[in-house]
Amino acid sequence: MNQHKTASVPGTGVGKTLAVMAITAEDAVFERIRTLLDDSNDPVDLIRCEDPSQLGEQDAISGVAVIALHCHSEDSRARRELGLVHGLAGLAPVIVLDDGDAGLTRADALEDGAFDVVPLAETDLLELRLRQALEIGRVRVELQDAAQRLNQTQRRLDVLLSHGQDARATLVGQRVADPSPAFARLIGVNDTESARGIDLLDRVAPHDRDRFSNALDQVTTEQSDASLVFDLTTHLNHRQSVRALLTPGVAEKGDERRTNVVLQSVDSERRTGEAARGPALDGRMALHSVLSHTVSRAKEYVLGMVFIAVDEISGLQDQFGLAESDLLLQEVGLYLLQAIRGEDRVFRFGAGEYVTIVERHSVNEIEEFAQSLHSAISGEVFGDDRHGTRLSSSLAYCVLSGGSAQNDARLQRLMDTVYELREDGGNACQKCIVDSGESTGDEGRDAWVERLREALDHDRFNLAYQGVTSLAGDSQPYFDVLLRYVDDRGALVRPGEFLPAAEQANMMPAIDRWVVQRAIDVIWQQKAKATEIILFVKLSPATIKDGEAFATWLASAIEQHPIEPSALIFSFREDDVRSHVRPATQLAESLTDSGFRVALTHYGSTPKAVQVLDRMPANFIKLAPDFARQMLGREQDERLAHIIASAREREIPLIAEQIEDANSMARLWQAGINYVQGHFIQEPDTEALAGDTADNTL
């Protein structure tokens, strides 16, 4: 503030510099306070503000130990001034100075939050109250700093524990309490909340339960340590050998039996390089899955989406190194988990990038949440005493309304906004107005149709390729083909934004043929380089319904660029096959007879999936994305086991899509999955097959 004047009052003590704000327009009052503080044992900065009515929220006082307010003589104005100063004072005690005509009584001032009211004429009392207020303010500031350091330490401990090989918990009787993230993962659940209350004996293999129970009894009755090796059972009856150290715990009740337990996988020595991926945040594909069906759960709530990106990631990596900067960014993820409430969700989008979906009572509350979150991140210290830093972020937010069809487009708008903010220097928060009518109305749909027609005529589409990785050592390169639209700025637009318009305009058969033709061209080009690749290409319901015309066109396209038909695998969604049984079966049989292969995708979403498999030929099965989650319910677990058994019986390889973490991949491999794909393994890449694919062999 322009009216601030600072005078340094040196002290003889050593410690953190304190600040006293004197709010008075009278020079004599200011000098009186300066004189009283002149002999302070602590370094004190004296700040002067002449008019409290000039204070605003941007002048919120931080790190100030005490505020001395020389209040106005008129009662209502004095109370307004005290209320304003008290609201901005933070941790600082407020002393009201009375020169005989203060508009506040002592009782009123204390009721309104003042520390005390002191007559200016009583010098000894004023000096005493100033020193008392300084001590109180100093202690409050130190307690806040200590709480912040404790919070940072706990957050960092959580991150480090999530990377640790040791899994720790306390047992109350036989039930799990206070588990670490590593413990939760080891016993086969998604997070610590899911692990709490589990009877650990139920997770011990039946042949080892008596031994484990006896070891527990020994620890509690003899108050001695015990160790043993036993088998844990998790999903699908998978067994994992672990070593356990059991030690006596501290019981909170006389009849309570507590045991500390540390588990470590016996084969962990062979997996020392297998680092966990940190805090249990859902990933990018989980976000898109949620956005595809996100609607408000109740009319009184408003949904909002916030995209947060930490600024200057490269500078952070240069300063702290890759490993340490990764820990700092994971702390940001934990901080966001602590900042949300109720039904809110946080998703990890990229390095230092996060998306939150929040529910609030009004649009204003969503805006307030976004603004306060941006300020809070900037004010937080991440790291520890050796590697601590403040991080700035760029943030954009919008309201989700008008259904879920355009949510991917809204996310893209938020991303573009945040990236522009970062290019302009970052550390900014901006609201995005997303006009749902532009995307869902006739005018917006017609605009997209015109763009898509131009894209077909002038190759404004592009293909991205995502590797499909064998878990059994198959060296044959497989790629999933993903469609992208190239906008006027050269940016790639996801199909969720334009496919609804294409479907309504009956353009999908033409778009499918464009994709298949480019896939044939890529296979042809790679064959000329002596590289054999295999591509998965999706077919839309419109193409399936008119399968005869597509088969005729495909035969002509292959004649122009002869390739091995087995290099193309055409993907049918299970739901599309169920909706169009006869044409889907006829097209699949026609493709198979011509030497092409067929994959069923999004398979297993309903218990009737095997009926679809019995009706049409399939060379591959791609599981529904839900099966890639770390934690499944009993019904999904049983369905997955049934799918695996059916596929093995028919000798059909299984592919798990949308893998977002190492734990999911390991669980599915243990269950018998043959191939995996997802952002955790490889991001879709438009350049993957542009050059020599020898480097892209999986």
C-alpha angles and dihedrals in degrees: 000000000000093000093060118112121183127207121182115226107191119214132201097230128087118236146083114333112250127206131217119195114206110198105197139116093209118093092207093057092048092050091049090057092045091053093050092051095045093092095045116145089218129060106263131191112205114209124190127208114178101197123033091194088070092062118107137180090269087064095059106155117239129178091013114136099198140005123208112202120195094199130205122266095233110089103223093043091047091053092048091051093049091047091050094048093044090052091053097038098086107184096350119111112233120224116195113215116215121196093179101282103063112150091222131073117221091249092052092047093051090047089054092053105270119146092220145327113238128186111235090224093063097078098173093049092046091051090048093049092047092052092045091049091048090053093046091047092047092051092048092051092047091049090051091049090048091049090050092049090048090051091049091048093049092047092049091046089054090053093047092046090053087058095045125105093215116087114206133189143145120242120214099199099318097327124103120249130171096007122183119232090252090054091051091051093047094055090048106257131121104239145355094269090058090049096054113101096015114140100237091203088066088060093051114095110257094245091057101042097094091050092048092047091050091050090053090051091050092053095049099040099040097030089227135127122260134189132190143158118236142153123265119205120211134158120356090005091290110167125215124185113228137177116227131200113196121193132173115270131207111263117218092200130041095241095041123109114209127181130180112222132191118189126194128179110247091223093047090112088069090050103047091122092052099097120186117243096241130239117026098256121152114244138233099279091049087055093053090047090053092045091052091068105018115137131150111279092216135021093238092061130078121208122221135182124211126191114201124188125179111231125236099015091166091052090050091052091048091051101044105016128245098285097047094042089051089056090050091051091048088054087057088056091051090047090055091049088055092048098056128079143200113345095357117128133205123204129190106231104172143321103329091348125118138171124207126195109203136184120212138162094247145011089252091058091053090051091048091050093051094046094046091046091054091050093045094053091051091050096047125095113221123198131025137286092287099041108023127143145155117245129206121210141196115225137185128181140183141175118257109224139143097048133297102282094095100037094107088053090050090051090051089051091052091048092050091049094050093047090051090049090053091049088054092054103284128230092108139122122209137178118228119212107211112192104210090193090063091061104031104034127087092259094053093044092050090050090054092048090055091049092049093050089052089047091055092048097044104029096252089153124088135194127230123197128213120191122240106213125209117227090197100059099264105161095197109118112239123182133184112223115226124188123228132180118221111220128205092275093052092252120141116243120205117238093243088076099053109020095081089059091045091051093050091049092048091240097131097094089056092046092048090052091049090053094046092048091052090047090053089049092051093048089049093049093048091048088056086058090052090251118131113206132173122213131200111215123187123227121209125226090252091058091046092052091052094039097144092060091047092050090051092050092047092053089054092047092052091051090059094048109021111210134160104275090218088067089072120068114187115212122217120188113233091231091052091051091050091049094047104028100159100044092040092052092046093049093046091050091047092051092047092050089054092054099259121126131232132217128195110217134195084025124176099028088131133032089247094068094110090060089061090049090053093054102053139027117262130182095183136022120210111199123230109267092246090073089065091069117108094231124044131180120246092260093054091044091054091045091051091050090051092049092050092049092048092048092049090049090054093038092237117152116237125223124196114209133202097027107182104174144023094249093059091048092049093048093051092046090053089050092056106264113158103202137019136193135176146113092286089062101034134347116229107269127198090198098048094105099025093096137017108337093200086092090052097055108130 
